[in-house]
Amino acid sequence: MKVIIVGGVAGGASCAARLRRLDEKAEILMVERGPYVSYANCGLPYHIGGVIEKESSLLVSSEAMLRAFFAIDVRTNCEAMRVSPDKKTVDLRNVATGEVTTESYDKLVLSPGAVTVRPPLPGIDLPGIFQVRTVPDARAIREWIERGSLFLAGMHKYSGFQTVKPKTRAVVIGGGFIGLETAENLIHRGFEVTLVEMLDQVLAPLDREMARIVESYVKRHGLRLALNDGVSGFKQAANESLEVQTKSGKVYPADIVILSLGVRPDTALAKTAGLEIGERGGIRVDEHMRTSNPDIFAVGDAIEVKDFVTGRWSLIALAGPANRQGRIAADVIAGRDSRFRGTLGTSIIGLFGAAAAWTGASEKTLIRIGDKDFEKIYLYPNSHAGYYPGARPIAMKVLFRKSDGRLLGAQALGEDGVDKRISALAMAIQMGATIYDLEESELCYAPQFGSAKDPVNFAGMIAAGVLRGDMPIRHWDEAGEGFLLDVREAFELAVEEAPGAVNIPMGQLRGRLNELPRDREILVICRSGGRAYYATRMLLQTGFKARTLSGGMLSRTHAATFWES
Ligand SMILES: Cc1cc2nc3c(=O)[nH]c(=O)nc-3n(C[C@H](O)[C@H](O)[C@H](O)COP(=O)(O)OP(=O)(O)OC[C@H]3O[C@@H](n4cnc5c(N)ncnc54)[C@H](O)[C@@H]3O)c2cc1C
C-alpha cells in the first residue's frame, strides 16, 4: 500500500509516524512545501521574543530522523499541486527547481493546515509587515528587529553631543492567541506595543466579561489596546517606519507590524480533488477522518470538526486535535476502527506570567445557537491552600445544563493553577460528566498544589447547590427587582461600595433579621460569593426569599479589581 501525506507538520507528521508503527510494509511518502517538517509553530512567538533562543530548538524532528526511524520518504520544498482522484495521482512540484512529477497513491492524507487571513488592504505588502506562521516568518521578524530599520537603529542627536535612542514601536493586528503572544514577546524585547482589534474584546472564544480581566491584566503589563477598531491600511513613513491607519481615523506609528488576523482552512488542494467543503469552509470529513472520497483523508486546521458540546460544525485550529486526527487517519488506513470524538476547543494562553484557558461552550456560543437550557456560575477560589505561601486567586466561570447538570464549558484566568483546572474540566466534559461528578471528583491535594476542596470540586459544589435549590442565584446582567443586601465588613465598603445595598455584615445578620423585608426577594452580595451563600442559606431557612449574586462584587467589576487581590 502506498500512502501519500501532504503537509509535514502537526497532523501530517503524526499520521506518517503512526502509520509506520502500525504497518511496516506501507510505502509512505510525506511532502512538505516548506523547508522544514515537524517544527513547533506554537513556539514561534517565543523565538521572536528570545525565550527560545535557538531556531534549531523549534525543529522537533528532522527529515533525516523521520527517514532513519520510520523509513518515511520525506520530501521538503515539495508542493502538492493537484490531485486526480480518478487516476489516484498527485502532481508534485519541486519548489526549488520547478520540476513537476506525478506520484500515485492508494490512500492520500491531506494535512495542509490553514492560511493566514491577509486582506487586500492598501500597503499590506510594505516592508516591515510580518505574519507569524512558519520558521522563516519568525526568522524574518528577528532579522528585521536585529538589523533594525533606520529608525530602530538610529541614535538621535539631542542638544549637541547627547543622543537618545527613541522607543521602538510595534503594532500587532488581531487579539487572538498568536497576536497576544507575539505582543507580549515584543514587549519583552523592549517594544512599545499597540494591539489593534476589530472586536470589542481580545481572545474571542472567551466571554466578554472574562476577556475584560485579560485586557486589564495585559494593560497593566504595558500592552496598549485599541479595541473596536479595524485596520484600514498602511503607509510608509520616514526612516523606514510605518503608519497603521484604522477605520476610526487613528494613525499608529510602527517600526514593525505583525498581522495576526486569524486563519482559514487551506482547501486549495482539496478543491482540485473535488472534495466536499463544509458550511464553515473546511474540508468535510467523517469521524474516521475520511473525506467525501473514501481513499482521501484530511486532518488538522484544514478540516471542519464537530463541536463536542453543541454538535455543530466548527473550525478549530489547534495542535492537539491535529495530532490526534493524524493518528486516527493512520489507524483507519491500517484497518483499525478509530474515531474522532469531536473538539472542545480546549485552549490556554500564557500572558505576562498569568494564564487564560477555556474549554467547551462559552455563554455567547450557547446564546448564539439559541440554547436556553444552561446556567452559569462565577467563582474565585485560591490556586492552592490560602495558608500556604504563593496562593493566587483564579477567576472561573462554569457553564452547565439546567435540566441535568451536564457540564458544558469553563473559562479560567489567573497566575497559578489555571491549566490543571481547565484540563480536568475538559476531561470531565469529554466523559459526559455533570456538576455532581465535579462535587465528587477526587483530585490530588497537598497545600502547595491545591486545597482539600479543589477549585474543580468547588465549582461542582456551587453549581450543584444552584440546581438543588440550596443556593438560588442571580447574575448582575439579569434584570429584576430586589432588596440588595451586602454582607461584607464595613472596611470592605471603603474599598468598593455596592450601590443601593444595605450593609449588614455576615457576623451580625442573625441578630438583625428584623431589618430585612419579608415581601421582597433579597439579593445577597459579598466579595466573591462565599459569605453571600452562607447568608442566603440562613435567610431561606428563616422564611425569607433570597438569592446569591453569583461571584459577588468580583463578578460585577472583576476586570478592575480581580488582579489587585
Ligand atoms: C504562531 C503559532 C502559534 C501556535 N500556538 C499554538 C498553541 O500554543 N497551542 C495549540 O494548540 N496550537 C497552536 N497553534 C496552532 C497549531 O500549530 C496548528 O493548529 C497545527 O499546527 C495544525 O496542524 P496541521 O497539520 O493542520 O497544519 P500545520 O501544522 O500548519 O502544517 C501544514 C503544513 O502543510 C504544508 N502544506 C500546505 N499545503 C501544501 C501543499 N499543497 N503541498 C505540500 N505541503 C503543503 C504547509 O507548508 C505546512 O507546513 C499555533 C500556530 C501558530 C502559527
The ligand as an SDF file (V2000), in Angstrom:
LIG
                    3D

 53 58  0  0  0  0  0  0  0  0999 V2000
    2.4530   31.0120   15.8480 C   0  0  0  0  0  0  0  0  0  0  0  0
    1.5530   29.8810   16.1650 C   0  0  0  0  0  0  0  0  0  0  0  0
    1.3600   29.5220   17.4820 C   0  0  0  0  0  0  0  0  0  0  0  0
    0.5030   28.4640   17.7940 C   0  0  0  0  0  0  0  0  0  0  0  0
    0.3470   28.1240   19.1010 N   0  0  0  0  0  0  0  0  0  0  0  0
   -0.4630   27.0780   19.4160 C   0  0  0  0  0  0  0  0  0  0  0  0
   -0.5980   26.6560   20.7490 C   0  0  0  0  0  0  0  0  0  0  0  0
    0.0120   27.2270   21.6710 O   0  0  0  0  0  0  0  0  0  0  0  0
   -1.4390   25.6230   21.0130 N   0  0  0  0  0  0  0  0  0  0  0  0
   -2.1080   24.9720   20.0210 C   0  0  0  0  0  0  0  0  0  0  0  0
   -2.8380   24.0160   20.3060 O   0  0  0  0  0  0  0  0  0  0  0  0
   -1.9830   25.3390   18.7340 N   0  0  0  0  0  0  0  0  0  0  0  0
   -1.1790   26.3760   18.4100 C   0  0  0  0  0  0  0  0  0  0  0  0
   -1.0330   26.7480   17.1000 N   0  0  0  0  0  0  0  0  0  0  0  0
   -1.8420   26.0590   16.0710 C   0  0  0  0  0  0  0  0  0  0  0  0
   -1.2000   24.7520   15.6500 C   0  0  0  0  0  0  0  0  0  0  0  0
    0.1330   24.9630   15.3380 O   0  0  0  0  0  0  0  0  0  0  0  0
   -1.9520   24.2050   14.4460 C   0  0  0  0  0  0  0  0  0  0  0  0
   -3.2800   24.0030   14.8330 O   0  0  0  0  0  0  0  0  0  0  0  0
   -1.3780   22.8970   13.9500 C   0  0  0  0  0  0  0  0  0  0  0  0
   -0.0580   23.0500   13.5680 O   0  0  0  0  0  0  0  0  0  0  0  0
   -2.2100   22.4000   12.7560 C   0  0  0  0  0  0  0  0  0  0  0  0
   -1.6220   21.2670   12.2060 O   0  0  0  0  0  0  0  0  0  0  0  0
   -1.8090   20.9540   10.6620 P   0  0  0  0  0  0  0  0  0  0  0  0
   -1.0470   19.7120   10.3870 O   0  0  0  0  0  0  0  0  0  0  0  0
   -3.2330   21.0060   10.3050 O   0  0  0  0  0  0  0  0  0  0  0  0
   -1.1430   22.1860    9.9170 O   0  0  0  0  0  0  0  0  0  0  0  0
    0.3380   22.7280   10.0210 P   0  0  0  0  0  0  0  0  0  0  0  0
    0.9980   22.2770   11.2580 O   0  0  0  0  0  0  0  0  0  0  0  0
    0.2450   24.1910    9.7630 O   0  0  0  0  0  0  0  0  0  0  0  0
    1.0460   22.0290    8.8100 O   0  0  0  0  0  0  0  0  0  0  0  0
    0.6060   22.1780    7.4940 C   0  0  0  0  0  0  0  0  0  0  0  0
    1.8080   22.0760    6.5660 C   0  0  0  0  0  0  0  0  0  0  0  0
    1.3320   21.7360    5.2830 O   0  0  0  0  0  0  0  0  0  0  0  0
    2.1470   22.3620    4.3220 C   0  0  0  0  0  0  0  0  0  0  0  0
    1.4060   22.4320    3.0600 N   0  0  0  0  0  0  0  0  0  0  0  0
    0.2580   23.1140    2.7970 C   0  0  0  0  0  0  0  0  0  0  0  0
   -0.1470   22.8980    1.5550 N   0  0  0  0  0  0  0  0  0  0  0  0
    0.7610   22.0750    0.9860 C   0  0  0  0  0  0  0  0  0  0  0  0
    0.8850   21.5060   -0.3000 C   0  0  0  0  0  0  0  0  0  0  0  0
   -0.0020   21.7370   -1.2480 N   0  0  0  0  0  0  0  0  0  0  0  0
    1.9490   20.7060   -0.5340 N   0  0  0  0  0  0  0  0  0  0  0  0
    2.8610   20.4420    0.4290 C   0  0  0  0  0  0  0  0  0  0  0  0
    2.7790   20.9620    1.6740 N   0  0  0  0  0  0  0  0  0  0  0  0
    1.7440   21.7670    1.9430 C   0  0  0  0  0  0  0  0  0  0  0  0
    2.4180   23.7240    4.9280 C   0  0  0  0  0  0  0  0  0  0  0  0
    3.6160   24.2620    4.3890 O   0  0  0  0  0  0  0  0  0  0  0  0
    2.5340   23.3990    6.4110 C   0  0  0  0  0  0  0  0  0  0  0  0
    3.8850   23.2610    6.8100 O   0  0  0  0  0  0  0  0  0  0  0  0
   -0.1690   27.7730   16.7550 C   0  0  0  0  0  0  0  0  0  0  0  0
    0.0430   28.1380   15.4160 C   0  0  0  0  0  0  0  0  0  0  0  0
    0.8940   29.1660   15.1250 C   0  0  0  0  0  0  0  0  0  0  0  0
    1.1160   29.5400   13.6860 C   0  0  0  0  0  0  0  0  0  0  0  0
  1  2  1  0
  2  3  1  0
  2 52  2  0
  3  4  2  0
  4  5  1  0
  4 50  1  0
  5  6  2  0
  6  7  1  0
  6 13  1  0
  7  8  2  0
  7  9  1  0
  9 10  1  0
 10 11  2  0
 10 12  1  0
 12 13  2  0
 13 14  1  0
 14 15  1  0
 14 50  1  0
 15 16  1  0
 16 17  1  0
 16 18  1  0
 18 19  1  0
 18 20  1  0
 20 21  1  0
 20 22  1  0
 22 23  1  0
 23 24  1  0
 24 25  2  0
 24 26  1  0
 24 27  1  0
 27 28  1  0
 28 29  2  0
 28 30  1  0
 28 31  1  0
 31 32  1  0
 32 33  1  0
 33 34  1  0
 33 48  1  0
 34 35  1  0
 35 36  1  0
 35 46  1  0
 36 37  1  0
 36 45  1  0
 37 38  2  0
 38 39  1  0
 39 40  1  0
 39 45  2  0
 40 41  1  0
 40 42  2  0
 42 43  1  0
 43 44  2  0
 44 45  1  0
 46 47  1  0
 46 48  1  0
 48 49  1  0
 50 51  2  0
 51 52  1  0
 52 53  1  0
M  END
$$$$
